[in-house]
Amino acid sequence: MFTGSHVAIVTPFRKSAIDERAFSDLIEWQIASGTNGIVPCGTTGESATLSHEEHNRVIELTVEIVNRRVPVIAGTGSNSTDEAIALTQHAKRAGADGALLITPYYNKPTQEGLYRHYKAVAESVDLPLVLYNIPGRTGVNMLPSTIARLSAIKTIVGVKEGSGSVQQASDIVQMCGDRLTVLAGDDSLTLPMMAVGGKGVITVTANIVPAEMAALVNAFSSGNIAEAQRIHFKLSPLFAALFFETNPIPVKEALGMMGKIDPELRLPLCSMAQDTREKLVRVLKDAKLI
């Protein structure tokens, strides 16, 4: 259902409030550049430090601006199943096309607990759901066998696989087949994951080079492997630079340097250290983005 390059979009702030004008401009730029979908309120959108009111507003605003031109996959995950259900219900009411649900963090649920968590959300909200596995953030790795169990649920349609393991992505594709769309959760692994059956990416890098990320995915999907490889290697320095520090610190700094947003973050995230910022500046200059 959800294929291609989907941007995990930042949430711009100005003087501690959501900068709705900058956010709207970012979305328009993404759509004009060929991005296949918008994912608000993910990790890159600093969902952890948005109030519930702000979270709901960002999703409503995204749906309103996008106006059905591309899919909106709303981040609605939580380490509380009841809260995840409430956020997902709101996303459906707001008109989102789907929801992205991170595995419950900190709790460290068992595989059975993960299965029951997602099953409860699916039973409570009739909306296409995309699982999100990123053990480096959450402390728990959702195994391919658990994802395969969940793929039997009709409204669970995809997984953002961010374990960093191409083998795990391969296992998911092999176990789930056409029942589930696998999307890369690591930008640098977009090409390798598509080589084993992935259908695209939910990407941080598209925040600053949306056309190039879309071109990478489209080239591979159309069978132009050499072009996909060329774009992959061209973007590799950016893939690394955007994780010089914790995401979304570098990508917000980059967007600030590009004049797209005020690079304001919410504590406990803070602006980049001088040495890593200088490294980021060099990469952005080499890429002719600043």
C-alpha positions as CSV (number, residue, x, y, z in Angstrom):
1,M,0.0,0.0,0.0
2,F,2.7,2.5,1.0
3,T,5.7,2.3,-1.4
4,G,8.4,4.8,-2.5
5,S,10.2,7.5,-0.6
6,H,8.3,8.8,2.5
7,V,9.8,11.6,4.4
8,A,9.9,11.4,8.2
9,I,9.3,15.1,8.4
10,V,10.7,17.4,11.1
11,T,8.5,19.6,13.3
12,P,9.7,23.2,13.0
13,F,9.5,25.3,16.2
14,R,9.8,29.0,16.7
15,K,9.9,30.5,20.2
16,S,8.8,27.1,21.6
17,A,5.7,26.9,19.4
18,I,5.1,24.9,16.2
19,D,6.0,27.0,13.2
20,E,3.0,26.2,11.0
21,R,4.0,28.4,8.1
22,A,7.5,26.7,7.9
23,F,5.9,23.3,8.2
24,S,3.5,24.0,5.4
25,D,6.4,25.2,3.2
26,L,8.3,22.1,3.9
27,I,5.4,19.9,2.9
28,E,4.8,21.8,-0.3
29,W,8.5,21.4,-1.2
30,Q,8.4,17.7,-0.4
31,I,5.4,17.1,-2.7
32,A,6.8,19.2,-5.5
33,S,10.1,17.3,-5.3
34,G,8.4,13.9,-5.8
35,T,8.2,12.6,-2.3
36,N,5.7,9.7,-2.2
37,G,4.4,10.2,1.3
38,I,4.6,12.4,4.4
39,V,5.2,10.9,7.9
40,P,4.6,13.5,10.7
41,C,5.1,12.9,14.4
42,G,7.8,10.3,14.1
43,T,11.1,10.3,15.9
44,T,12.4,12.9,13.4
45,G,9.3,15.0,14.2
46,E,10.3,15.0,18.0
47,S,7.0,13.3,18.9
48,A,8.4,12.5,22.3
49,T,8.4,16.1,23.4
50,L,5.1,17.2,21.7
51,S,2.1,17.6,23.9
52,H,-1.0,15.6,23.0
53,E,-2.6,18.8,21.7
54,E,0.5,19.6,19.6
55,H,0.7,16.0,18.3
56,N,-2.9,16.1,17.2
57,R,-2.5,19.5,15.6
58,V,0.6,18.5,13.6
59,I,-1.3,15.5,12.1
60,E,-4.4,17.6,11.4
61,L,-2.2,20.3,9.8
62,T,-0.4,17.7,7.6
63,V,-3.6,16.2,6.4
64,E,-5.0,19.6,5.6
65,I,-1.9,20.8,3.7
66,V,-1.4,17.5,1.8
67,N,-5.0,17.5,0.8
68,R,-4.9,13.9,-0.5
69,R,-2.0,14.5,-3.0
70,V,0.2,11.9,-1.3
71,P,-0.5,9.5,1.6
72,V,-0.1,10.8,5.1
73,I,1.2,8.1,7.6
74,A,0.8,9.6,11.1
75,G,3.2,8.6,13.8
76,T,0.9,7.4,16.6
77,G,3.1,5.0,18.6
78,S,3.5,4.9,22.4
79,N,4.9,2.7,25.1
80,S,1.3,2.7,26.5
81,T,-1.1,0.6,24.4
82,D,-4.1,2.7,25.5
83,E,-2.3,5.9,24.4
84,A,-1.3,4.4,21.1
85,I,-4.9,3.5,20.5
86,A,-6.1,7.0,21.3
87,L,-3.5,8.6,19.1
88,T,-4.3,6.3,16.2
89,Q,-8.0,6.9,16.6
90,H,-7.4,10.6,16.4
91,A,-5.3,10.1,13.2
92,K,-8.2,8.3,11.6
93,R,-10.6,11.0,12.5
94,A,-8.2,13.6,11.2
95,G,-8.1,11.9,7.8
96,A,-4.6,10.2,7.8
97,D,-4.1,7.4,5.3
98,G,-2.3,5.2,7.8
99,A,-0.4,5.2,11.1
100,L,3.2,4.4,12.0
101,L,3.6,2.7,15.4
102,I,7.0,2.4,17.0
103,T,7.5,-0.7,19.2
104,P,6.8,0.2,22.9
105,Y,10.0,1.7,24.3
106,Y,11.5,1.4,27.8
107,N,8.9,-1.3,28.9
108,K,10.9,-3.9,26.9
109,P,7.9,-6.2,26.2
110,T,8.3,-9.8,25.2
111,Q,7.6,-10.9,21.6
112,E,4.1,-12.0,22.8
113,G,3.6,-8.6,24.4
114,L,4.5,-6.9,21.1
115,Y,2.1,-9.1,19.3
116,R,-0.7,-8.3,21.7
117,H,0.1,-4.5,21.6
118,Y,-0.3,-4.2,17.9
119,K,-3.2,-6.6,17.7
120,A,-5.0,-4.4,20.3
121,V,-4.4,-1.3,18.2
122,A,-5.6,-3.0,15.0
123,E,-8.7,-4.2,16.7
124,S,-9.5,-0.8,18.0
125,V,-8.9,1.3,14.9
126,D,-9.8,0.5,11.3
127,L,-6.8,2.2,9.7
128,P,-3.8,0.8,7.7
129,L,-1.0,0.3,10.2
130,V,2.8,0.3,9.6
131,L,4.9,-1.4,12.3
132,Y,8.1,0.4,13.3
133,N,11.1,-1.7,14.5
134,I,14.1,0.3,15.7
135,P,15.8,-1.5,18.6
136,G,18.5,1.1,18.9
137,R,15.9,3.6,20.1
138,T,13.5,1.3,22.0
139,G,15.6,-1.5,23.6
140,V,13.5,-4.2,22.0
141,N,13.9,-6.0,18.6
142,M,10.7,-7.2,17.1
143,L,11.7,-10.5,15.4
144,P,10.7,-11.5,11.9
145,S,8.5,-14.3,13.3
146,T,6.5,-11.8,15.3
147,I,6.1,-9.5,12.3
148,A,5.0,-12.6,10.3
149,R,2.3,-13.3,12.9
150,L,1.1,-9.7,12.8
151,S,1.0,-9.7,9.0
152,A,-2.0,-12.0,9.2
153,I,-4.0,-9.1,10.6
154,K,-5.6,-7.4,7.6
155,T,-5.0,-3.8,8.6
156,I,-1.3,-4.3,9.4
157,V,0.1,-3.5,5.9
158,G,3.8,-2.6,6.4
159,V,6.9,-2.4,8.5
160,K,9.5,0.2,8.8
161,E,12.5,-2.0,9.5
162,G,15.2,-0.1,11.4
163,S,17.2,-2.8,13.0
164,G,20.2,-2.1,10.8
165,S,20.1,-5.7,9.6
166,V,19.6,-6.5,5.9
167,Q,19.3,-10.2,6.9
168,Q,16.4,-9.3,9.2
169,A,14.7,-7.4,6.4
170,S,15.3,-10.4,4.1
171,D,13.8,-12.8,6.6
172,I,10.7,-10.5,6.9
173,V,10.2,-10.4,3.2
174,Q,10.6,-14.2,2.9
175,M,8.2,-14.9,5.8
176,C,5.5,-12.3,4.9
177,G,5.6,-12.2,1.1
178,D,3.0,-9.9,-0.4
179,R,1.1,-9.6,2.9
180,L,3.4,-6.9,4.1
181,T,5.4,-4.0,2.6
182,V,8.9,-3.7,4.0
183,L,10.3,-0.1,4.1
184,A,13.8,0.7,5.1
185,G,14.3,2.5,8.4
186,D,17.9,3.3,7.8
187,D,18.6,5.6,4.8
188,S,22.0,4.1,4.1
189,L,20.3,0.6,3.7
190,T,17.5,1.7,1.3
191,L,19.3,0.2,-1.7
192,P,20.3,-3.1,0.0
193,M,16.9,-3.6,1.5
194,M,15.2,-3.0,-1.8
195,A,17.6,-5.6,-3.3
196,V,16.0,-8.2,-0.9
197,G,12.4,-7.2,-1.5
198,G,11.8,-3.9,0.3
199,K,9.6,-1.4,-1.5
200,G,11.0,2.0,-0.3
201,V,12.0,3.9,2.7
202,I,10.8,6.2,5.5
203,T,13.6,8.6,5.4
204,V,15.4,11.4,7.3
205,T,17.6,12.4,4.4
206,A,14.6,13.4,2.2
207,N,14.1,16.3,4.6
208,I,17.0,18.0,2.8
209,V,17.2,16.2,-0.6
210,P,13.7,15.0,-1.3
211,A,14.1,14.7,-5.1
212,E,17.3,12.6,-4.8
213,M,15.8,10.2,-2.3
214,A,12.7,9.7,-4.5
215,A,15.0,9.3,-7.6
216,L,17.0,6.6,-5.8
217,V,13.9,4.5,-5.0
218,N,12.3,5.1,-8.4
219,A,15.5,4.1,-10.2
220,F,15.7,0.8,-8.4
221,S,11.9,0.2,-8.8
222,S,12.1,0.7,-12.5
223,G,15.1,-1.7,-12.9
224,N,17.8,0.9,-13.3
225,I,20.1,-0.6,-10.7
226,A,23.2,1.3,-11.9
227,E,21.4,4.7,-11.5
228,A,20.2,3.7,-8.0
229,Q,23.8,2.8,-7.1
230,R,25.1,6.1,-8.4
231,I,22.6,8.0,-6.3
232,H,23.2,5.8,-3.3
233,F,27.0,6.6,-3.4
234,K,26.4,10.3,-4.0
235,L,24.1,10.5,-1.0
236,S,26.3,8.3,1.3
237,P,28.1,11.3,2.9
238,L,24.7,12.8,3.8
239,F,23.4,9.6,5.2
240,A,26.4,9.6,7.6
241,A,26.3,13.3,8.4
242,L,22.7,13.3,9.5
243,F,23.6,11.0,12.3
244,F,26.8,12.7,13.5
245,E,24.6,13.4,16.5
246,T,21.2,12.1,17.6
247,N,18.5,12.5,15.0
248,P,16.9,15.0,14.4
249,I,19.6,17.4,15.7
250,P,21.8,17.3,12.5
251,V,18.8,17.5,10.0
252,K,17.3,20.5,11.8
253,E,20.7,22.2,11.8
254,A,21.0,21.4,8.0
255,L,17.5,22.8,7.3
256,G,18.4,25.9,9.3
257,M,21.6,26.4,7.2
258,M,19.5,26.0,4.1
259,G,17.1,28.7,5.2
260,K,14.1,26.3,5.5
261,I,13.4,26.5,9.2
262,D,14.6,27.9,12.5
263,P,16.7,25.0,13.8
264,E,15.1,25.1,17.2
265,L,15.0,21.8,19.2
266,R,13.3,20.8,22.4
267,L,15.2,19.7,25.4
268,P,16.6,17.2,26.1
269,L,17.8,17.6,22.5
270,C,20.1,20.6,22.0
271,S,22.1,22.3,19.3
272,M,25.1,20.5,17.8
273,A,28.6,20.7,19.3
274,Q,30.9,22.9,17.4
275,D,33.1,20.2,16.0
276,T,30.3,18.1,14.6
277,R,28.6,21.1,13.3
278,E,31.7,22.0,11.3
279,K,31.8,18.5,9.9
280,L,28.2,18.8,8.9
281,V,28.8,22.2,7.2
282,R,31.6,20.6,5.1
283,V,29.3,17.8,3.9
284,L,26.5,20.2,3.1
285,K,28.9,22.4,1.1
286,D,30.3,19.4,-0.8
287,A,26.7,18.5,-1.7
288,K,26.1,22.1,-2.8
289,L,23.2,22.4,-0.4
290,I,24.6,25.5,1.2
